[in-house]
Amino acid sequence: MADKTVQQWQTRQDGLENLKLERAPMPVPLKGEVLVRIKAVALNYRDTEVVMGLYGHHKALQSGAAEALVPCSDMCGTVISAGEGATWKVGDRVVSIFNQGHVTGTIDNTIIKTGLGLPLEGVLQSHRVFPSEGLVRAPEHMSDEEAACLPIAAVTAWMSINQFRPLGQPGGKGETVLLQGTGGVSILGLQLAHAAGATTIITSSSDEKLEKAKSLGADHVINYRTTPNWDEAVMEYTGGRGANIIFECGGAQTLRKSFGAVAFGGIISCIGYLSGKEDDPGDRTNVNVLALSRNATLKGVFNGPRDRFQEMIPFLKEHRIHPVVDRVFGFKEGKQALEYLYSGRHFGKVVVNVDV
């Protein structure tokens, strides 16, 4: 007899060490929904913050409740049953979208409440029901582990490059793209920008990781430990012009240097805050002044809509882009996988194979 339960990791947002592997009843898809057998889950830094109870900068997602929550948002799986009116059929290989209600256009305070892994139940489990519009078709040329890396990392990278371009007209050729660090978003951004014909510059504190980045098409690499004024190095590499697009992943300790490295009229895509969420008290220069100094756009990138995700898929296929998977953990190693991601030792993505 087939197992009628779901295996899932649960958190009460009280620490990585307190994650628990539990069982829950098997859900049944309703009208317009499908039940997906999850094959692989890719992890994001956001997931560690959720589990640790640190993801509180979005007021719309703040809650005093400590109810059990299944974490994580990025999965690849196979449809195993479909409700009436569903647009997917049994056997379809699918990938989740991060914010289940973000189909097109700009995100708002209602859509932000449809994020997987907070506030909605996440995907670090063996099965989950999804609305038809909460999925896209997985690229045929990718493994399950690779395809699972797309929902947050690839879509965020794609939007960082193309957010101000019309749908269906992606660009990047002839531009310079600066990528901070060698995590999932930056490495996929490097792959996308290189394939689009952009000049790419990437930073890291590890020469070993920078060598790996060169093999993926990085034109210039900067070790920010040995070159603390990396903004000046960017200006040197670009002949004083600066980068047209910057993946701003550092936050408090990097934003001002990003303004020093951006081209006139360029875009600083705010993605993360790995160096902190509070400004250095020794530097009080107003962001308004920094933006004016380079006529730059500072834009937060909170992932992207389903239609931009679908726009990206043919590009990935055309250029045979495969997300870089640093390490794959087994499902029962879910806790260790999140701990490994939090350590920062990875290059690219960390994935859990949901083989249960």
C-alpha positions in Angstrom: 0.0 0.0 0.0 1.3 3.4 -0.9 2.4 5.7 1.9 -0.4 8.3 2.6 1.9 10.7 4.5 4.3 13.4 3.6 7.7 13.7 5.1 8.7 17.2 5.8 11.2 19.3 7.7 9.6 21.8 10.1 10.9 24.9 11.9 9.4 27.1 14.6 11.9 29.8 13.5 14.0 29.1 16.6 17.3 28.0 15.1 18.9 25.7 12.7 19.6 23.2 15.5 15.9 22.9 16.2 14.8 21.7 12.7 12.7 18.6 13.0 11.8 15.9 10.4 8.1 15.1 10.8 5.2 13.5 8.9 1.9 15.0 7.8 -1.2 13.8 6.0 -0.9 13.5 2.2 -2.8 16.6 0.7 -5.3 16.3 -2.1 -5.4 18.8 -5.0 -8.5 20.9 -5.4 -9.9 22.7 -8.4 -7.1 24.2 -10.4 -4.4 22.6 -8.3 -1.8 19.8 -8.7 0.0 17.5 -6.3 3.7 17.4 -6.9 6.2 14.8 -5.9 9.2 16.9 -5.0 12.5 15.6 -6.3 15.0 18.4 -5.4 15.1 21.5 -3.2 17.6 24.3 -3.7 18.5 26.4 -0.6 18.8 30.1 -0.3 20.3 32.4 2.4 16.7 33.5 3.1 15.9 30.0 4.3 18.5 30.2 7.0 17.2 33.5 8.2 13.7 32.2 8.4 14.7 29.1 10.3 16.8 31.3 12.7 13.9 33.8 13.2 15.9 36.6 11.7 13.8 37.3 8.6 12.0 40.4 10.0 12.8 43.3 7.7 9.6 42.8 5.6 6.9 44.1 7.8 4.2 42.3 5.8 5.8 39.0 6.8 6.3 39.7 10.5 4.3 37.5 12.9 4.5 36.8 16.6 3.3 33.2 16.1 5.8 30.3 16.4 3.8 27.7 14.6 5.5 24.9 12.8 6.5 25.9 9.3 8.0 23.9 6.4 10.9 26.1 5.1 12.4 26.7 1.6 10.9 27.9 -1.6 12.8 26.4 -4.6 11.9 22.9 -5.9 11.7 20.8 -9.0 9.3 17.9 -9.1 6.8 15.8 -11.0 3.0 16.2 -11.1 1.4 13.0 -9.7 -2.3 14.1 -9.6 -4.3 17.0 -10.8 -7.6 18.6 -9.7 -10.4 19.6 -12.0 -9.4 22.5 -14.3 -5.6 22.2 -13.6 -3.4 23.3 -16.5 -0.8 20.6 -15.8 -1.1 16.9 -16.3 0.3 13.9 -14.5 4.0 13.4 -15.4 4.7 17.0 -16.1 8.1 18.1 -14.7 7.7 21.5 -13.0 9.5 24.1 -11.0 8.0 26.3 -8.3 7.8 30.1 -8.5 8.8 31.9 -5.3 5.9 34.2 -4.7 2.9 32.1 -5.7 0.7 35.1 -6.5 3.3 37.0 -8.5 2.2 36.3 -12.1 3.1 39.6 -13.8 4.1 43.2 -13.1 5.4 44.6 -9.8 5.1 42.9 -6.5 3.0 44.6 -3.8 2.1 44.1 -0.1 -0.5 41.5 -1.0 1.6 39.4 -3.3 4.6 39.4 -0.9 2.4 37.4 1.4 2.3 34.5 -1.1 6.0 33.5 -0.6 6.9 29.9 -0.2 8.7 29.0 3.0 7.3 32.1 4.8 4.5 32.9 5.1 3.2 30.0 3.1 4.2 26.4 3.7 7.5 25.7 1.9 8.9 22.9 -0.1 11.5 21.0 2.0 9.1 18.0 2.0 8.3 15.0 -0.2 5.0 16.3 -1.6 3.1 19.6 -1.9 0.0 20.9 -3.6 0.4 24.0 -5.8 -2.0 26.2 -7.8 -1.4 25.8 -11.5 -0.1 29.3 -11.8 2.4 28.7 -9.1 4.6 26.5 -11.4 6.6 26.7 -14.6 7.8 23.9 -16.8 11.3 22.7 -15.9 14.0 23.1 -18.7 14.5 19.7 -20.4 18.3 20.1 -20.5 18.7 20.4 -16.7 18.7 17.8 -14.0 16.2 18.0 -11.2 18.9 19.4 -8.9 19.9 22.1 -11.5 16.3 23.1 -12.3 15.5 23.5 -8.5 18.1 26.3 -8.5 16.0 28.6 -10.8 13.1 30.1 -8.7 15.0 32.5 -6.5 18.7 32.6 -7.7 18.1 32.6 -11.5 15.0 34.8 -11.5 16.6 37.3 -9.2 19.7 37.4 -11.4 17.6 37.7 -14.6 15.6 40.6 -13.1 18.7 42.3 -11.9 19.9 42.5 -15.5 16.5 42.9 -17.3 14.1 44.5 -14.8 13.9 47.8 -16.8 13.7 46.2 -20.2 10.4 45.3 -21.9 9.2 41.8 -21.5 10.5 39.7 -24.3 13.5 42.0 -25.0 16.3 40.8 -22.7 19.6 42.5 -23.1 23.1 42.9 -21.6 25.3 42.9 -24.7 28.0 45.5 -24.5 27.3 46.3 -20.9 29.5 45.8 -17.9 28.0 43.7 -15.0 29.6 43.7 -11.6 28.8 40.7 -9.3 29.5 40.6 -5.6 30.4 37.3 -4.1 30.1 33.7 -5.5 26.8 32.6 -4.0 23.8 31.3 -6.0 22.5 34.6 -7.4 25.9 36.0 -8.3 27.1 32.9 -10.1 23.9 32.5 -12.1 24.1 36.2 -12.8 27.6 35.7 -14.1 26.4 32.9 -16.4 23.5 34.9 -17.7 25.5 38.1 -18.2 28.3 36.3 -19.9 25.9 34.5 -22.3 24.2 37.8 -23.0 27.5 39.3 -24.2 28.3 41.5 -21.2 31.7 42.2 -19.7 31.7 40.6 -16.3 33.6 41.5 -13.1 33.2 39.5 -9.9 34.4 39.9 -6.3 35.2 37.4 -3.6 37.6 36.9 -0.6 38.7 33.6 -2.0 41.2 33.3 -4.9 40.2 29.7 -5.4 36.5 30.8 -5.9 37.7 33.5 -8.3 39.5 31.0 -10.4 36.3 29.0 -10.7 34.5 32.2 -11.7 37.0 32.7 -14.5 36.1 29.2 -15.9 32.5 30.4 -16.1 33.3 33.5 -18.1 34.4 36.2 -15.7 36.4 38.7 -17.5 37.9 40.3 -14.4 38.1 39.1 -10.8 38.8 41.1 -7.6 39.7 39.7 -4.2 38.2 42.3 -1.9 40.4 41.2 1.0 43.6 42.0 -0.8 42.0 44.9 -2.8 39.7 46.6 -0.2 39.2 49.6 -2.6 37.6 47.3 -5.2 35.5 50.1 -6.5 38.6 51.8 -7.8 39.6 48.5 -9.4 36.3 48.4 -11.2 36.9 51.9 -12.5 40.3 50.9 -13.7 39.0 47.8 -15.6 36.2 49.8 -17.2 38.4 52.8 -18.3 36.8 55.1 -15.7 33.2 54.4 -17.0 32.0 52.0 -14.2 29.6 49.1 -14.2 26.2 49.5 -15.9 24.6 46.9 -13.6 25.8 45.9 -10.1 24.6 42.9 -8.1 24.6 44.5 -4.7 24.6 41.5 -2.3 26.7 42.9 0.5 24.6 45.6 2.0 26.0 47.8 4.8 29.7 47.4 4.0 29.4 47.4 0.2 26.7 49.8 -0.9 28.9 53.0 -0.8 31.6 51.3 -2.8 28.9 50.2 -5.3 28.0 53.8 -5.8 31.7 54.4 -6.4 31.8 51.7 -9.0 28.6 52.3 -10.9 28.5 54.0 -14.3 26.6 57.2 -14.9 23.0 56.2 -15.4 23.7 52.7 -14.1 21.7 50.4 -12.0 22.5 49.0 -8.5 20.3 46.0 -8.0 19.9 45.5 -4.2 19.7 41.8 -3.6 21.1 41.0 -0.2 22.8 42.2 2.9 25.5 39.6 3.8 27.7 42.2 5.4 24.9 43.5 7.6 21.7 45.6 7.7 22.9 48.7 9.5 25.1 51.4 8.1 28.7 52.0 9.2 28.4 54.8 11.8 31.6 56.3 10.5 30.1 57.1 7.1 27.0 59.2 7.1 27.0 60.2 3.5 23.3 60.3 2.5 22.2 57.8 -0.1 20.4 60.6 -1.9 23.8 62.3 -2.5 25.4 59.1 -3.6 22.6 58.4 -6.2 22.8 62.0 -7.5 26.6 61.8 -7.8 26.3 59.1 -10.5 22.8 59.7 -11.7 22.2 56.1 -10.7 19.2 54.0 -9.9 19.1 52.0 -6.7 16.5 49.3 -7.0 15.5 46.5 -4.7 15.0 43.2 -6.4 12.5 40.9 -4.6 12.6 38.1 -7.2 10.3 38.5 -10.2 7.0 37.5 -11.7 6.0 34.2 -13.4 6.1 35.8 -16.9 9.7 37.0 -16.5 10.6 33.5 -15.3 9.1 32.0 -18.4 10.9 34.6 -20.5 14.2 33.3 -19.1 13.7 29.6 -19.8 14.3 29.8 -23.6 17.5 31.8 -23.0 18.7 29.1 -20.6 18.0 26.5 -23.2 19.6 28.4 -26.1 22.8 29.0 -24.2 22.8 25.6 -22.5 23.2 27.2 -19.1 23.5 24.7 -16.2 23.3 26.2 -12.7 26.4 25.5 -10.6 25.6 23.0 -7.8 28.3 23.1 -5.1 27.0 20.1 -3.1 23.9 17.8 -3.0 22.7 16.5 0.4 20.2 13.7 1.1 16.8 14.5 2.4 17.6 13.3 5.9 20.5 15.7 5.8 18.3 18.7 5.5 19.6 20.3 8.7 23.2 19.8 7.7 22.5 21.3 4.3 21.2 24.5 5.7 24.1 24.6 8.2 26.5 24.2 5.3 24.9 27.0 3.3 25.0 29.3 6.3 28.7 28.6 6.7 29.4 30.4 3.4 31.8 27.8 2.1 29.7 27.0 -1.0 30.3 28.2 -4.6 27.0 28.4 -6.4 24.0 26.5 -5.0 23.4 23.9 -2.3 20.7 21.4 -3.1 18.8 18.7 -1.1 17.8 15.6 -3.1 14.3 14.6 -1.9 14.7 10.8 -2.4 12.3 9.3 0.2 
